[in-house]
Amino acid sequence: MARFCGYCGAPSEGGSFCTSCGQRFPDADAPDTPAQEPPVADPPVAEQTAVLPPMPATPPPAAPTPPDWRPGPQVPAPPAPRPAAPRAPVVNPFAGVPVGDYVRDAAAAVCLFATLGKPWDVDGDGTDHWWVILSALVAVASLAIPYVAASRVVPGLGRDQAQLLKLAANAPLLVCVVAAIVNDLVHATDFIDGGLGPGVALALAGALLAAQPRAADEDVALRDDPRWWAVTCTVVVAAVVVSVAQFAAFVLRDLTGEGFLLDEPAQLMSLLVAPLLLVLVVYGWSAREAVTRHFSGVLVVGTAGLTAAAVALLTGDAGDGVFNAYSGFGLVERWDSPFGGAFILSAAGALAVSRPSLRMARPAHPVTGWLHTARLAFGLVAAGSVLVAISIVLDLIAADTYPGTAIADIVLWLVVAVASGVVVALLSGATLNRLAVVSLACAVPVVGIVLVAVGRSGDDFTVFLGPATTALLFTLPALAICALTIPAPVRRTYGPLLPERAVPPPGAHPGPPHPQQWPTQPPPTQPPPTQPPTQG
């Protein structure tokens, strides 16, 4: 291989120095060709076969890299994968349900089931009419709709849908009630068919209790409250009008027929006092307060109306028991019954205790509303008791007999009137002795029990408790007692009814605070003798 000088660039002609410039070549000492190393003999192959090490496992082929593709202006991008919808949480349908809704459900179930075993009309009980059986069972099933809607088990079943479904489920039973009323009017002159039994009153009350809104299905904005309030006011006024109209029809039918009442003016006056004036006082007065949106009137008319449903429930098949929805005037009511209107009074009571009605009549001050409720209840008891006593006196004059049991009942009714008047006076004062008021209020039902026991013990005189008299003796006093003891605003304002005694501090003497100290013995005035006297 030719070499060149690194200083002048002249080719080398051999030797270690350049012939042009005389500089030494840098690789003058290195030989031109590398020395050949002697070949190394291969080691001898062993007789035994060598064990080769295991080959490493072949890694799996990697996934191909996705192409870098971007959509053009006219090519749409592929849709992104949608995530799975979250699973709806399980909701407890009974959480947060007010106690009032449970009470309404229980009352509706009792009324609807009792409809099947009570007289529906003159022809028989509710079980004798297949349409009543099916309608009552559907109405009972509607009680579960608010809880199903709250549990969110059925998709699309919201509050509005649940309310409409409840109304549709209770509509058949309401149609059965209307059909029974029309049937009674058609057979107005026929005593073999028609009539409205206690089953009709229970069916109407149960259907309205089941159809009214609950906390789980009512409108959140409460936009349906005015509609329910309008229906409530209409039914409450209609209850009083129908009761008065039935009594007027009874009097007109008697006057156009045999004219029994004209021959017995005392009996006519007795019927004018009770039930006519009694209905106007108990139901008409409370209805007036309710229509004007007084909280006390709504509670009183609701209690008095539901009392009619309770008396219909307790009315026996023979009609000779203590409780009789028609005060002994038959097992069913007709268009001309003197003691009638139990079916529509029950409906008025069911609507008055609904959630919309109680909200529409909410008092401005909670304590004042409950005090007015107790005062109105006992005001009706006082006035009604006097009317019942006058009616019994007129009955005795018409019969010209004066049994001792009847006179005792008159006295007891007057005792109830006086006690109720005292309660009203105490509730109207500037200060309230709640313990005295509640004690007198509790005494009224006790006197009522004695009154019924005395009245049922004689043969010449028998006491029947209808809706109005049962309200006077038992349910209205019970409402007043509850209004004075149960509401939290009343308890916070007036404290406990029976305050507990203060607990003594630890270590205090269990006896009186200042125990009696016995005085010390005075010193003797003369010294004791040193020896006994001698005997002479």
Secondary structure, DSSP 8 states (H G I E B T S, - for coil): ---B-TTT--B--SSSB-TTT--B-TTSSS-SS-------------SS------------------------SSS-----------------TTTT--HHHHHHHHHHHHHHHHHTTSEEETTEEGGG-HHHHHHHHHHHHGGGHHHHHHHT-STT--HHHHHHHHHHHHHHHHHHHHHHHHHHHHTTT-SSS--B-HHHHHHHHHHHHHHS--TTTS-TT-TTHHHHHHHHHHHHHHHHHHHHHHHHHHHHHHHHTT-HHHH-HHHHHHHIIIIIIHHIIIIIHHHHHHHTT-HHHHHHHHHHHHHHHHHHHH--SSS-SSB-TTTTS-SSB-TT-SS--HHHHHHHHHHHTSHHHHHHT--SSHHHHHHHHHHHHHHHHHHHHHHHHHHHHHHHHHHT---HHHHHHHHHHHHHHHHHHHHHHHHTSSS--HHHHHHHHHHHHHHHHHHHHHHTS-SS----B-HHHHIIIIIHHHHHHHHHHS-HHHHHHH--SS-------TT--SS-SS----------SS---SS-----
